[in-house]
Amino acid sequence: MLLPRVFAAAGCSPLHTLLCRSLNTTEGRQEAAVRTQEHLGALTPTLTVTPPSATAMAPENAAFDQGPEEPPRRRGRQRYVEKDGRCNVQQGNVRETYRYLTDLFTTLVDLQWRLSLLFFVLAYALTWLFFGAIWWLIAYGRGDLEHLEDAAWTPCVNNLNGFVAAFLFSIETETTIGYGHRVITDQCPEGIVLLLLQAILGSMVNAFMVGCMFVKISQPNKRAATLVFSSHAVVSLRDGRLCLMFRVGDLRSSHIVEASIRAKLIRSRQTLEGEFIPLHQTDLSVGFDTGDDRLFLVSPLVISHEIDSASPFWEASRRALERDDFEIVVILEGMVEATGMTCQARSSYLVDEVLWGHRFTSVLTLEDGFYEVDYASFHQTFEVPTPSCSARELAEAAARLDAHLYWSIPSQLDEKVEEEGAGEGAGGEAGADKEQNGCLPPPESESKV
């Protein structure tokens, strides 16, 4: 009765305590057949477990640590992806700048708003000025400007008496406002040809510029502003296994269709040949094989990466993780329900933004006839007992524990059988009844002919 009270006061399970003991002691490594009762008896007088915290390690977690305590080294890592999703990369020394002009539409869409508006105004103004100058040159070449007071003279454009009038006539022609005081005559073939060219080119400018502005206004990256990620990622046990978790949510009532999540680990590595790769990208499995990466993002969801043998964190303990230098980039993609356009939201977590031994606070509550999401608790976490060893060490400890149970339970059963056998010899029929009511099933009765 003493052990359950000790475990309950410690805030951890007997299984975790036994795993810690088997990893931290030399006896646990050398004697694989030690009985479970001996482990529990050895742990009982010294068991003191508290939840892990950022300032003091829990005794349960400290059992996994090896060597003296060392403060984590200071980090000055520059983010590859900002928390708001902006990629912190600038293109420099681009000599083939003409390639931007081959895709002029995308170049204009990617411009800042003030540059886009400036280009929009210049595109129309320069077009009007260009054709206005040509109309003025036609009038000047035909001599219309010299016969302004001659009523018998038929000009190319009536009442075109200077460059300003030609510029206004160009605006009226391209914008199809409608002719009034100035109008083209049928005695000017070159003017008719120019009128056709300006009408066609004006329609093309309208289509191009209106299309650019429409695409820029309706860009789905603005929808990504209402897709939120938790400010921290956490590492804790889930179903007995270490998992790296973060939370995503959607602030709008209109949903993201076909939402999917990805995660990438970015850190430096060196190959066997000595090549240094500064920003090596490694995929973190978030359920691609099982389909868990396909999200129904109606309420906030906790995305989990199970730290197994295929994970890059398989051999990372709490101390090793705190001293590592990496960045986890998470990418959420889906189609906007209102427009059908693809939207992508991004965020990242540095080493000091990964909390070991924490779990996310629940934000979903059941009200009268509906579920309510409390986004005030979206970023909150709380501490939970979590071993500080690596996932590999935890799996090895669990395997040794299974071996201990496998060898200890049959030996206990053999002792019980011997005791029951002795009782049967001494008690006669009472012993036979005890055998049938004990751990072993009664033997099958012989068939009678």
Beta strands, then each sheet from edge to edge (+ up, - down):
strand 1: 227-229
strand 2: 233-238
strand 3: 241-250
strand 4: 256-270
strand 5: 276-284
strand 6: 294-295
strand 7: 301-306
strand 8: 327-336
strand 9: 342-350
strand 10: 354-356
strand 11: 358-360
strand 12: 364-366
strand 13: 371-373
strand 14: 381-383
sheet 1: 1+ 3- 2+ 10+
sheet 2: 1+ 3- 7+
sheet 3: 5+ 4- 6+
sheet 4: 5+ 4- 8+ 9-
sheet 5: 11+ 14-
sheet 6: 12+ 13-
end
